[in-house]
Amino acid sequence: MTRFVPEPIPSPRTARGRGHSSRTCGWALALALLLGGCGDDEAAAPRAPAVAPPVLFPAVVGDRWRERVGGVARTRGVTARTAEGLAVLFGQGDTQPAFHRVDDAVVGLARPDGTLIEPYLRAPIRQGARWAYDGAQGARCEGTVRGDDARGTGLDCVQVRRRCVHPEGTLFGPETTRVTDETYCAGVGRVHARTELTPPIEGATPGDVEVIAWRVAGAPARLPETFGCDAFLLLPSDVQAACGPEWRWESEEEEGAACVHRFSAGGRSLEVEAADRELEGELVVREGRLWAAVRGGCGAERTRRLEGLLRSLLAR
């Protein structure tokens, strides 16, 4: 079994415009051609350039996204790269890391040894492009690039549909069609996913995942105007990288205009709080009108390792 140890997380602070505008223009041009064609005479139009899968699925260690799943919000992020080059995604409430291949050929869920389980995106990414693959337990699957879908983000995005037919007697009992519609945005990643089953499972509703905030290297941060847990994107691995892998994330709570994360390890406890008011603790960081404080247990030297990261998470 591949053992996952969080890497020290680099600062997710990204300056607006720094090193970003030229890449954004390149992506915008490629996606405009990809999705919109080139003029009225389609036969005479040049073939639209393909977009590389990593453009739509950035995976730099420290990238992080705030997701809302069934009304519950959580933060997930890229916490490490394995020796095999896989991106490791892990977040609040996860019990196991998710390994992803991210290269110029494909983006998808993988086993720790790099074996691809399910391709999310496969090159070349052009409108109408299709790819077939074998899913779990004999499922027959196909992915399709369906067109643009900005979903009010103001970004350059594409919609991808993955459709799998699961044979009778396997994952769902009767033969079941699983359709997942996803929106991927250049330089940001997957911002929406919706999964429906036909026939539906009794009592189940379509699964929706909506990304509501992010901090991604090379892209402007997207954060809500009101400060709270949706704007303070702390990952469990941030504390583990500073204090040790034994520290377990326990909970996240909003208390007034403050966000409090609680961790435990062998009977010890640790809190990381962020708020728009002055705070106290073993480590206190201020950035503009926002404050963060660490209270409790992993020792002064290790606690200080969180200072730069907390400052960057408070930056607006």
BELQUIWO-V559171 format. One record per residue. N is the residue number from 1. RES is the residue in one letter. OMEGA is omega in whole degrees, 0 to 359 (999 if undefined). D_LAST is the distance of its C-alpha to the last C-alpha in Angstrom with 2 decimals. Layout:
<<N | RES | OMEGA | D_LAST> <N | RES | OMEGA | D_LAST>>
This chain:
<<1 | M | 176 | 39.82> <2 | T | 179 | 36.74> <3 | R | 182 | 34.95> <4 | F | 175 | 31.18> <5 | V | 183 | 29.55> <6 | P | 173 | 25.74> <7 | E | 168 | 24.72> <8 | P | 187 | 22.39> <9 | I | 175 | 18.98> <10 | P | 180 | 17.25> <11 | S | 178 | 13.61> <12 | P | 180 | 11.72> <13 | R | 176 | 9.02> <14 | T | 179 | 9.88> <15 | A | 180 | 9.79> <16 | R | 176 | 10.22> <17 | G | 185 | 13.97> <18 | R | 178 | 15.00> <19 | G | 188 | 18.03> <20 | H | 190 | 17.07> <21 | S | 182 | 18.85> <22 | S | 178 | 22.36> <23 | R | 180 | 22.02> <24 | T | 179 | 20.59> <25 | C | 179 | 23.54> <26 | G | 178 | 25.91> <27 | W | 182 | 24.83> <28 | A | 180 | 24.89> <29 | L | 181 | 28.39> <30 | A | 181 | 29.67> <31 | L | 177 | 28.49> <32 | A | 177 | 29.83> <33 | L | 180 | 33.14> <34 | L | 190 | 33.02> <35 | L | 188 | 32.61> <36 | G | 183 | 34.12> <37 | G | 185 | 37.09> <38 | C | 176 | 38.27> <39 | G | 185 | 40.39> <40 | D | 184 | 43.23> <41 | D | 184 | 45.65> <42 | E | 182 | 44.27> <43 | A | 182 | 47.30> <44 | A | 184 | 46.68> <45 | A | 176 | 42.93> <46 | P | 179 | 41.80> <47 | R | 182 | 40.56> <48 | A | 178 | 36.79> <49 | P | 177 | 35.05> <50 | A | 176 | 33.85> <51 | V | 181 | 30.25> <52 | A | 181 | 29.96> <53 | P | 182 | 28.94> <54 | P | 176 | 26.15> <55 | V | 183 | 24.33> <56 | L | 181 | 24.04> <57 | F | 180 | 23.46> <58 | P | 186 | 21.20> <59 | A | 175 | 21.87> <60 | V | 178 | 20.34> <61 | V | 184 | 20.33> <62 | G | 174 | 16.90> <63 | D | 183 | 16.02> <64 | R | 184 | 15.29> <65 | W | 175 | 15.54> <66 | R | 184 | 15.63> <67 | E | 170 | 19.10> <68 | R | 184 | 21.10> <69 | V | 179 | 24.77> <70 | G | 179 | 27.37> <71 | G | 180 | 25.08> <72 | V | 181 | 23.75> <73 | A | 175 | 20.22> <74 | R | 179 | 19.75> <75 | T | 176 | 17.60> <76 | R | 180 | 19.46> <77 | G | 176 | 18.94> <78 | V | 187 | 20.94> <79 | T | 183 | 22.19> <80 | A | 167 | 25.03> <81 | R | 181 | 27.48> <82 | T | 177 | 31.14> <83 | A | 178 | 34.06> <84 | E | 179 | 34.93> <85 | G | 181 | 31.61> <86 | L | 173 | 30.38> <87 | A | 181 | 26.74> <88 | V | 177 | 26.46> <89 | L | 182 | 24.27> <90 | F | 181 | 24.04> <91 | G | 182 | 22.10> <92 | Q | 178 | 22.52> <93 | G | 178 | 26.11> <94 | D | 176 | 27.39> <95 | T | 179 | 30.72> <96 | Q | 175 | 31.14> <97 | P | 175 | 28.95> <98 | A | 182 | 29.15> <99 | F | 183 | 30.25> <100 | H | 167 | 29.57> <101 | R | 179 | 31.25> <102 | V | 179 | 28.98> <103 | D | 185 | 30.98> <104 | D | 180 | 32.30> <105 | A | 189 | 35.00> <106 | V | 167 | 33.37> <107 | V | 179 | 30.46> <108 | G | 176 | 31.62> <109 | L | 185 | 32.16> <110 | A | 170 | 34.46> <111 | R | 181 | 36.52> <112 | P | 179 | 35.73> <113 | D | 178 | 38.44> <114 | G | 178 | 36.76> <115 | T | 183 | 39.13> <116 | L | 177 | 37.45> <117 | I | 181 | 37.60> <118 | E | 179 | 35.97> <119 | P | 176 | 34.64> <120 | Y | 182 | 31.66> <121 | L | 178 | 31.76> <122 | R | 179 | 34.65> <123 | A | 358 | 35.22> <124 | P | 179 | 36.05> <125 | I | 177 | 33.43> <126 | R | 178 | 35.02> <127 | Q | 181 | 35.57> <128 | G | 180 | 38.53> <129 | A | 181 | 38.41> <130 | R | 173 | 39.81> <131 | W | 179 | 40.28> <132 | A | 178 | 42.50> <133 | Y | 178 | 42.23> <134 | D | 178 | 43.86> <135 | G | 182 | 41.90> <136 | A | 174 | 42.66> <137 | Q | 173 | 46.24> <138 | G | 179 | 47.64> <139 | A | 176 | 45.10> <140 | R | 190 | 45.29> <141 | C | 176 | 41.92> <142 | E | 173 | 40.66> <143 | G | 181 | 37.28> <144 | T | 170 | 36.83> <145 | V | 191 | 34.23> <146 | R | 180 | 34.50> <147 | G | 183 | 32.36> <148 | D | 179 | 29.00> <149 | D | 184 | 26.79> <150 | A | 177 | 23.34> <151 | R | 177 | 23.03> <152 | G | 182 | 20.83> <153 | T | 188 | 18.08> <154 | G | 182 | 18.77> <155 | L | 176 | 19.35> <156 | D | 190 | 22.67> <157 | C | 174 | 24.10> <158 | V | 176 | 27.52> <159 | Q | 179 | 29.31> <160 | V | 175 | 31.51> <161 | R | 173 | 34.23> <162 | R | 184 | 35.86> <163 | R | 180 | 39.17> <164 | C | 174 | 41.27> <165 | V | 182 | 44.73> <166 | H | 184 | 45.53> <167 | P | 176 | 49.31> <168 | E | 177 | 51.19> <169 | G | 180 | 51.51> <170 | T | 192 | 48.30> <171 | L | 187 | 44.75> <172 | F | 183 | 45.12> <173 | G | 175 | 48.91> <174 | P | 175 | 49.98> <175 | E | 187 | 48.99> <176 | T | 174 | 45.39> <177 | T | 179 | 43.15> <178 | R | 180 | 39.46> <179 | V | 177 | 37.18> <180 | T | 175 | 33.48> <181 | D | 185 | 31.47> <182 | E | 175 | 28.15> <183 | T | 178 | 25.51> <184 | Y | 181 | 24.01> <185 | C | 183 | 21.44> <186 | A | 177 | 21.47> <187 | G | 184 | 18.93> <188 | V | 180 | 17.42> <189 | G | 182 | 20.51> <190 | R | 183 | 22.25> <191 | V | 179 | 20.48> <192 | H | 173 | 23.58> <193 | A | 177 | 26.96> <194 | R | 181 | 29.96> <195 | T | 177 | 33.21> <196 | E | 179 | 36.54> <197 | L | 175 | 39.95> <198 | T | 355 | 43.34> <199 | P | 182 | 45.33> <200 | P | 173 | 42.65> <201 | I | 183 | 42.84> <202 | E | 178 | 44.05> <203 | G | 182 | 41.32> <204 | A | 176 | 38.50> <205 | T | 177 | 35.96> <206 | P | 181 | 34.13> <207 | G | 180 | 31.25> <208 | D | 173 | 27.86> <209 | V | 180 | 24.62> <210 | E | 177 | 21.53> <211 | V | 187 | 18.19> <212 | I | 178 | 15.51> <213 | A | 177 | 12.29> <214 | W | 166 | 11.91> <215 | R | 185 | 10.67> <216 | V | 181 | 13.58> <217 | A | 177 | 14.67> <218 | G | 179 | 15.23> <219 | A | 175 | 13.33> <220 | P | 177 | 10.04> <221 | A | 174 | 8.06> <222 | R | 184 | 9.29> <223 | L | 176 | 7.98> <224 | P | 181 | 9.91> <225 | E | 180 | 9.23> <226 | T | 183 | 11.09> <227 | F | 178 | 9.99> <228 | G | 183 | 12.63> <229 | C | 177 | 13.99> <230 | D | 181 | 12.96> <231 | A | 181 | 9.23> <232 | F | 193 | 10.33> <233 | L | 178 | 12.10> <234 | L | 177 | 14.63> <235 | L | 173 | 17.85> <236 | P | 183 | 21.30> <237 | S | 176 | 21.89> <238 | D | 179 | 19.11> <239 | V | 180 | 21.29> <240 | Q | 180 | 24.45> <241 | A | 181 | 23.67> <242 | A | 190 | 23.24> <243 | C | 180 | 25.87> <244 | G | 184 | 28.28> <245 | P | 180 | 29.00> <246 | E | 182 | 30.99> <247 | W | 184 | 27.97> <248 | R | 175 | 27.74> <249 | W | 183 | 24.90> <250 | E | 186 | 26.50> <251 | S | 174 | 24.20> <252 | E | 180 | 20.90> <253 | E | 171 | 21.02> <254 | E | 179 | 19.03> <255 | E | 187 | 20.56> <256 | G | 178 | 19.64> <257 | A | 182 | 15.93> <258 | A | 175 | 15.85> <259 | C | 183 | 15.88> <260 | V | 173 | 18.71> <261 | H | 181 | 19.85> <262 | R | 181 | 23.47> <263 | F | 176 | 25.40> <264 | S | 177 | 29.09> <265 | A | 175 | 31.53> <266 | G | 180 | 35.25> <267 | G | 176 | 35.16> <268 | R | 179 | 32.15> <269 | S | 180 | 28.90> <270 | L | 176 | 25.29> <271 | E | 170 | 22.30> <272 | V | 182 | 18.59> <273 | E | 174 | 16.87> <274 | A | 184 | 13.33> <275 | A | 176 | 13.15> <276 | D | 177 | 12.16> <277 | R | 182 | 15.37> <278 | E | 181 | 17.18> <279 | L | 176 | 18.49> <280 | E | 178 | 21.42> <281 | G | 177 | 22.42> <282 | E | 174 | 23.87> <283 | L | 179 | 20.48> <284 | V | 181 | 17.81> <285 | V | 176 | 14.40> <286 | R | 176 | 12.21> <287 | E | 184 | 8.80> <288 | G | 181 | 8.58> <289 | R | 186 | 9.90> <290 | L | 181 | 9.34> <291 | W | 170 | 12.22> <292 | A | 180 | 13.73> <293 | A | 175 | 17.47> <294 | V | 180 | 20.09> <295 | R | 176 | 23.55> <296 | G | 201 | 26.78> <297 | G | 178 | 28.26> <298 | C | 177 | 27.90> <299 | G | 186 | 28.80> <300 | A | 183 | 27.06> <301 | E | 180 | 27.08> <302 | R | 180 | 25.61> <303 | T | 180 | 23.02> <304 | R | 179 | 21.75> <305 | R | 181 | 21.06> <306 | L | 189 | 18.02> <307 | E | 182 | 16.33> <308 | G | 180 | 14.59> <309 | L | 180 | 13.49> <310 | L | 179 | 12.19> <311 | R | 181 | 10.20> <312 | S | 179 | 8.61> <313 | L | 177 | 8.18> <314 | L | 184 | 6.38> <315 | A | 182 | 3.82> <316 | R | 999 | 0.00>>
